[in-house]
């Protein structure tokens, strides 16, 4: 891939080295994959369950921000 820009390379690649921090945790009796976005603030990335009814609960939807810890 070639990127043609007049911006300095430092400005283009700023923050690209950081990768998200994921944890697998139990929250409200459900197993979740969470992404750390701030101190004690997590975004739900994935629900880990074999029960189809748990996927219908609005509290488990990916993208939901929760306080954990």
DOTIDO-119935 format. One record per atom (N, C-alpha, C): residue number from 1; chain; x, y, z; residue in one letter; atom name. Coordinates in Angstrom, 2 decimals, m for minus. Example, Ala and Ser with C-alpha at 12.3 -4.5 7.8 and 13.67 -1.06 7.14 Angstrom:
2
+-----+-------+---------+---------+---------+-----+------+
|   n | chain |      c1 |      c2 |      c3 | res | atom |
+-----+-------+---------+---------+---------+-----+------+
|   1 |     A |   13.19 |   m5.69 |    7.80 |   A |    N |
|   1 |     A |   12.30 |   m4.50 |    7.80 |   A |   CA |
|   1 |     A |   13.20 |   m3.30 |    7.80 |   A |    C |
|   2 |     A |   12.85 |   m2.25 |    7.08 |   S |    N |
|   2 |     A |   13.67 |   m1.06 |    7.14 |   S |   CA |
|   2 |     A |   12.90 |    0.03 |    7.87 |   S |    C |
+-----+-------+---------+---------+---------+-----+------+
END
This chain:
69
+-----+-------+---------+---------+---------+-----+------+
|   n | chain |      c1 |      c2 |      c3 | res | atom |
+-----+-------+---------+---------+---------+-----+------+
|   1 |     A |    0.84 |   m1.17 |    0.00 |   X |    N |
|   1 |     A |    0.00 |    0.00 |    0.00 |   X |   CA |
|   1 |     A |    0.89 |    1.24 |    0.00 |   X |    C |
|   2 |     A |    0.53 |    2.20 |   m0.80 |   X |    N |
|   2 |     A |    1.26 |    3.47 |   m0.88 |   X |   CA |
|   2 |     A |    0.33 |    4.58 |   m0.42 |   X |    C |
|   3 |     A |    0.84 |    5.42 |    0.46 |   X |    N |
|   3 |     A |    0.07 |    6.55 |    0.96 |   X |   CA |
|   3 |     A |    0.79 |    7.82 |    0.56 |   X |    C |
|   4 |     A |    0.17 |    8.58 |   m0.31 |   X |    N |
|   4 |     A |    0.75 |    9.85 |   m0.75 |   X |   CA |
|   4 |     A |    0.14 |   10.97 |    0.08 |   X |    C |
|   5 |     A |    0.98 |   11.67 |    0.84 |   X |    N |
|   5 |     A |    0.50 |   12.75 |    1.69 |   X |   CA |
|   5 |     A |    1.62 |   13.77 |    1.93 |   X |    C |
|   6 |     A |    1.20 |   14.99 |    2.20 |   X |    N |
|   6 |     A |    2.17 |   16.04 |    2.53 |   X |   CA |
|   6 |     A |    2.43 |   16.10 |    4.04 |   X |    C |
|   7 |     A |    1.68 |   15.32 |    4.80 |   X |    N |
|   7 |     A |    1.85 |   15.31 |    6.25 |   X |   CA |
|   7 |     A |    3.12 |   14.55 |    6.63 |   X |    C |
|   8 |     A |    3.76 |   14.93 |    7.73 |   X |    N |
|   8 |     A |    4.92 |   14.16 |    8.19 |   X |   CA |
|   8 |     A |    4.51 |   12.75 |    8.61 |   X |    C |
|   9 |     A |    5.40 |   11.81 |    8.44 |   X |    N |
|   9 |     A |    5.11 |   10.41 |    8.74 |   X |   CA |
|   9 |     A |    4.74 |   10.20 |   10.20 |   X |    C |
|  10 |     A |    5.30 |   11.01 |   11.10 |   X |    N |
|  10 |     A |    4.98 |   10.89 |   12.53 |   X |   CA |
|  10 |     A |    3.50 |   11.22 |   12.78 |   X |    C |
|  11 |     A |    2.98 |   12.19 |   12.08 |   X |    N |
|  11 |     A |    1.57 |   12.56 |   12.25 |   X |   CA |
|  11 |     A |    0.64 |   11.50 |   11.68 |   X |    C |
|  12 |     A |    1.04 |   10.88 |   10.59 |   X |    N |
|  12 |     A |    0.21 |    9.85 |    9.96 |   X |   CA |
|  12 |     A |    0.17 |    8.59 |   10.81 |   X |    C |
|  13 |     A |    1.30 |    8.19 |   11.37 |   X |    N |
|  13 |     A |    1.39 |    6.94 |   12.11 |   X |   CA |
|  13 |     A |    1.23 |    7.11 |   13.61 |   X |    C |
|  14 |     A |    0.84 |    8.28 |   14.09 |   X |    N |
|  14 |     A |    0.69 |    8.54 |   15.51 |   X |   CA |
|  14 |     A |   m0.38 |    7.64 |   16.11 |   X |    C |
|  15 |     A |    0.00 |    6.83 |   17.09 |   X |    N |
|  15 |     A |   m0.92 |    5.95 |   17.78 |   X |   CA |
|  15 |     A |   m1.15 |    4.61 |   17.12 |   X |    C |
|  16 |     A |   m0.52 |    4.34 |   16.00 |   X |    N |
|  16 |     A |   m0.76 |    3.09 |   15.30 |   X |   CA |
|  16 |     A |   m0.11 |    1.90 |   16.00 |   X |    C |
|  17 |     A |    0.89 |    2.14 |   16.83 |   X |    N |
|  17 |     A |    1.59 |    1.05 |   17.52 |   X |   CA |
|  17 |     A |    0.77 |    0.47 |   18.65 |   X |    C |
|  18 |     A |   m0.16 |    1.24 |   19.19 |   X |    N |
|  18 |     A |   m0.91 |    0.77 |   20.34 |   X |   CA |
|  18 |     A |   m2.00 |   m0.19 |   19.89 |   X |    C |
|  19 |     A |   m2.07 |   m1.30 |   20.58 |   X |    N |
|  19 |     A |   m3.12 |   m2.27 |   20.29 |   X |   CA |
|  19 |     A |   m4.06 |   m2.33 |   21.49 |   X |    C |
|  20 |     A |   m5.32 |   m2.62 |   21.26 |   X |    N |
|  20 |     A |   m6.26 |   m2.64 |   22.38 |   X |   CA |
|  20 |     A |   m5.94 |   m3.76 |   23.36 |   X |    C |
|  21 |     A |   m6.31 |   m3.54 |   24.61 |   X |    N |
|  21 |     A |   m6.10 |   m4.53 |   25.66 |   X |   CA |
|  21 |     A |   m7.43 |   m5.23 |   25.91 |   X |    C |
|  22 |     A |   m7.45 |   m6.55 |   25.70 |   X |    N |
|  22 |     A |   m8.66 |   m7.34 |   25.88 |   X |   CA |
|  22 |     A |   m8.53 |   m8.21 |   27.11 |   X |    C |
|  23 |     A |   m9.64 |   m8.39 |   27.81 |   X |    N |
|  23 |     A |   m9.69 |   m9.35 |   28.92 |   X |   CA |
|  23 |     A |  m10.97 |  m10.18 |   28.76 |   X |    C |
|  24 |     A |  m10.91 |  m11.39 |   29.26 |   X |    N |
|  24 |     A |  m12.09 |  m12.24 |   29.31 |   X |   CA |
|  24 |     A |  m12.54 |  m12.27 |   30.75 |   X |    C |
|  25 |     A |  m13.79 |  m11.90 |   30.99 |   X |    N |
|  25 |     A |  m14.27 |  m11.77 |   32.37 |   X |   CA |
|  25 |     A |  m15.72 |  m12.21 |   32.47 |   X |    C |
|  26 |     A |  m16.13 |  m12.50 |   33.69 |   X |    N |
|  26 |     A |  m17.52 |  m12.81 |   33.96 |   X |   CA |
|  26 |     A |  m18.18 |  m11.57 |   34.53 |   X |    C |
|  27 |     A |  m19.27 |  m11.16 |   33.93 |   X |    N |
|  27 |     A |  m19.99 |   m9.95 |   34.32 |   X |   CA |
|  27 |     A |  m21.48 |  m10.27 |   34.33 |   X |    C |
|  28 |     A |  m22.14 |  m10.08 |   35.46 |   X |    N |
|  28 |     A |  m23.56 |  m10.41 |   35.63 |   X |   CA |
|  28 |     A |  m23.86 |  m11.85 |   35.26 |   X |    C |
|  29 |     A |  m22.95 |  m12.75 |   35.61 |   X |    N |
|  29 |     A |  m23.15 |  m14.16 |   35.36 |   X |   CA |
|  29 |     A |  m22.91 |  m14.60 |   33.93 |   X |    C |
|  30 |     A |  m22.38 |  m13.70 |   33.10 |   X |    N |
|  30 |     A |  m22.12 |  m14.02 |   31.70 |   X |   CA |
|  30 |     A |  m20.65 |  m13.84 |   31.38 |   X |    C |
|  31 |     A |  m20.13 |  m14.69 |   30.53 |   X |    N |
|  31 |     A |  m18.72 |  m14.63 |   30.11 |   X |   CA |
|  31 |     A |  m18.62 |  m13.67 |   28.93 |   X |    C |
|  32 |     A |  m17.73 |  m12.65 |   29.05 |   X |    N |
|  32 |     A |  m17.60 |  m11.62 |   28.03 |   X |   CA |
|  32 |     A |  m16.14 |  m11.39 |   27.67 |   X |    C |
|  33 |     A |  m15.92 |  m10.97 |   26.45 |   X |    N |
|  33 |     A |  m14.61 |  m10.46 |   26.03 |   X |   CA |
|  33 |     A |  m14.73 |   m8.95 |   26.05 |   X |    C |
|  34 |     A |  m13.87 |   m8.29 |   26.84 |   X |    N |
|  34 |     A |  m13.96 |   m6.85 |   27.06 |   X |   CA |
|  34 |     A |  m12.70 |   m6.15 |   26.57 |   X |    C |
|  35 |     A |  m12.88 |   m4.94 |   26.05 |   X |    N |
|  35 |     A |  m11.76 |   m4.09 |   25.64 |   X |   CA |
|  35 |     A |  m11.64 |   m2.95 |   26.64 |   X |    C |
|  36 |     A |  m10.45 |   m2.77 |   27.21 |   X |    N |
|  36 |     A |  m10.21 |   m1.71 |   28.17 |   X |   CA |
|  36 |     A |  m10.13 |   m0.38 |   27.43 |   X |    C |
|  37 |     A |  m11.02 |    0.57 |   27.78 |   X |    N |
|  37 |     A |  m11.00 |    1.88 |   27.13 |   X |   CA |
|  37 |     A |  m10.61 |    2.99 |   28.09 |   X |    C |
|  38 |     A |  m10.77 |    2.76 |   29.40 |   X |    N |
|  38 |     A |  m10.37 |    3.73 |   30.42 |   X |   CA |
|  38 |     A |  m10.30 |    2.97 |   31.75 |   X |    C |
|  39 |     A |   m9.91 |    3.68 |   32.79 |   X |    N |
|  39 |     A |   m9.82 |    3.06 |   34.11 |   X |   CA |
|  39 |     A |  m11.21 |    2.57 |   34.52 |   X |    C |
|  40 |     A |  m11.35 |    1.25 |   34.72 |   X |    N |
|  40 |     A |  m12.61 |    0.59 |   35.10 |   X |   CA |
|  40 |     A |  m13.72 |    0.74 |   34.07 |   X |    C |
|  41 |     A |  m13.42 |    1.19 |   32.87 |   X |    N |
|  41 |     A |  m14.40 |    1.30 |   31.80 |   X |   CA |
|  41 |     A |  m14.02 |    0.32 |   30.69 |   X |    C |
|  42 |     A |  m14.97 |   m0.51 |   30.29 |   X |    N |
|  42 |     A |  m14.72 |   m1.53 |   29.28 |   X |   CA |
|  42 |     A |  m15.83 |   m1.51 |   28.25 |   X |    C |
|  43 |     A |  m15.47 |   m1.87 |   27.03 |   X |    N |
|  43 |     A |  m16.44 |   m2.01 |   25.96 |   X |   CA |
|  43 |     A |  m16.61 |   m3.50 |   25.67 |   X |    C |
|  44 |     A |  m17.85 |   m3.95 |   25.59 |   X |    N |
|  44 |     A |  m18.10 |   m5.36 |   25.29 |   X |   CA |
|  44 |     A |  m17.74 |   m5.61 |   23.83 |   X |    C |
|  45 |     A |  m16.87 |   m6.59 |   23.62 |   X |    N |
|  45 |     A |  m16.46 |   m6.96 |   22.27 |   X |   CA |
|  45 |     A |  m17.21 |   m8.21 |   21.82 |   X |    C |
|  46 |     A |  m17.39 |   m9.16 |   22.74 |   X |    N |
|  46 |     A |  m18.01 |  m10.43 |   22.37 |   X |   CA |
|  46 |     A |  m18.63 |  m11.08 |   23.60 |   X |    C |
|  47 |     A |  m19.77 |  m11.71 |   23.38 |   X |    N |
|  47 |     A |  m20.40 |  m12.53 |   24.40 |   X |   CA |
|  47 |     A |  m19.98 |  m13.97 |   24.12 |   X |    C |
|  48 |     A |  m19.54 |  m14.66 |   25.16 |   X |    N |
|  48 |     A |  m19.10 |  m16.05 |   25.02 |   X |   CA |
|  48 |     A |  m20.12 |  m16.92 |   25.74 |   X |    C |
|  49 |     A |  m21.03 |  m17.52 |   24.97 |   X |    N |
|  49 |     A |  m22.08 |  m18.33 |   25.56 |   X |   CA |
|  49 |     A |  m22.64 |  m19.31 |   24.54 |   X |    C |
|  50 |     A |  m23.17 |  m20.40 |   25.04 |   X |    N |
|  50 |     A |  m23.86 |  m21.35 |   24.17 |   X |   CA |
|  50 |     A |  m25.38 |  m21.24 |   24.31 |   X |    C |
|  51 |     A |  m25.84 |  m20.34 |   25.17 |   X |    N |
|  51 |     A |  m27.27 |  m20.14 |   25.38 |   X |   CA |
|  51 |     A |  m27.78 |  m19.05 |   24.43 |   X |    C |
|  52 |     A |  m28.63 |  m19.39 |   23.47 |   X |    N |
|  52 |     A |  m29.13 |  m18.39 |   22.51 |   X |   CA |
|  52 |     A |  m29.91 |  m17.25 |   23.16 |   X |    C |
|  53 |     A |  m30.54 |  m17.48 |   24.29 |   X |    N |
|  53 |     A |  m31.32 |  m16.44 |   24.96 |   X |   CA |
|  53 |     A |  m30.43 |  m15.30 |   25.46 |   X |    C |
|  54 |     A |  m29.19 |  m15.58 |   25.80 |   X |    N |
|  54 |     A |  m28.29 |  m14.54 |   26.29 |   X |   CA |
|  54 |     A |  m27.92 |  m13.53 |   25.20 |   X |    C |
|  55 |     A |  m27.98 |  m13.95 |   23.96 |   X |    N |
|  55 |     A |  m27.66 |  m13.05 |   22.86 |   X |   CA |
|  55 |     A |  m28.78 |  m12.04 |   22.58 |   X |    C |
|  56 |     A |  m29.97 |  m12.29 |   23.13 |   X |    N |
|  56 |     A |  m31.10 |  m11.39 |   22.94 |   X |   CA |
|  56 |     A |  m31.16 |  m10.30 |   23.99 |   X |    C |
|  57 |     A |  m30.39 |  m10.42 |   25.05 |   X |    N |
|  57 |     A |  m30.37 |   m9.43 |   26.14 |   X |   CA |
|  57 |     A |  m29.62 |   m8.18 |   25.69 |   X |    C |
|  58 |     A |  m30.23 |   m7.01 |   25.86 |   X |    N |
|  58 |     A |  m29.60 |   m5.75 |   25.44 |   X |   CA |
|  58 |     A |  m28.34 |   m5.42 |   26.22 |   X |    C |
|  59 |     A |  m28.21 |   m5.95 |   27.45 |   X |    N |
|  59 |     A |  m27.04 |   m5.66 |   28.27 |   X |   CA |
|  59 |     A |  m25.77 |   m6.31 |   27.73 |   X |    C |
|  60 |     A |  m25.90 |   m7.28 |   26.85 |   X |    N |
|  60 |     A |  m24.75 |   m8.04 |   26.35 |   X |   CA |
|  60 |     A |  m24.30 |   m7.63 |   24.95 |   X |    C |
|  61 |     A |  m24.90 |   m6.62 |   24.38 |   X |    N |
|  61 |     A |  m24.60 |   m6.28 |   22.99 |   X |   CA |
|  61 |     A |  m23.20 |   m5.71 |   22.84 |   X |    C |
|  62 |     A |  m22.47 |   m6.13 |   21.82 |   X |    N |
|  62 |     A |  m21.16 |   m5.54 |   21.56 |   X |   CA |
|  62 |     A |  m21.24 |   m4.04 |   21.37 |   X |    C |
|  63 |     A |  m20.28 |   m3.35 |   21.93 |   X |    N |
|  63 |     A |  m20.25 |   m1.89 |   21.87 |   X |   CA |
|  63 |     A |  m20.78 |   m1.24 |   23.13 |   X |    C |
|  64 |     A |  m21.44 |   m1.99 |   23.98 |   X |    N |
|  64 |     A |  m21.95 |   m1.46 |   25.23 |   X |   CA |
|  64 |     A |  m20.80 |   m1.18 |   26.19 |   X |    C |
|  65 |     A |  m20.82 |    0.00 |   26.80 |   X |    N |
|  65 |     A |  m19.78 |    0.39 |   27.75 |   X |   CA |
|  65 |     A |  m20.25 |    0.01 |   29.16 |   X |    C |
|  66 |     A |  m19.37 |   m0.69 |   29.89 |   X |    N |
|  66 |     A |  m19.70 |   m1.12 |   31.25 |   X |   CA |
|  66 |     A |  m18.58 |   m0.70 |   32.19 |   X |    C |
|  67 |     A |  m18.89 |   m0.63 |   33.48 |   X |    N |
|  67 |     A |  m17.90 |   m0.41 |   34.53 |   X |   CA |
|  67 |     A |  m17.62 |   m1.76 |   35.16 |   X |    C |
|  68 |     A |  m16.35 |   m2.14 |   35.18 |   X |    N |
|  68 |     A |  m15.96 |   m3.45 |   35.70 |   X |   CA |
|  68 |     A |  m14.66 |   m3.29 |   36.48 |   X |    C |
|  69 |     A |  m14.55 |   m3.96 |   37.58 |   X |    N |
|  69 |     A |  m13.29 |   m3.93 |   38.31 |   X |   CA |
|  69 |     A |  m13.47 |   m3.41 |   39.65 |   X |    C |
+-----+-------+---------+---------+---------+-----+------+
END
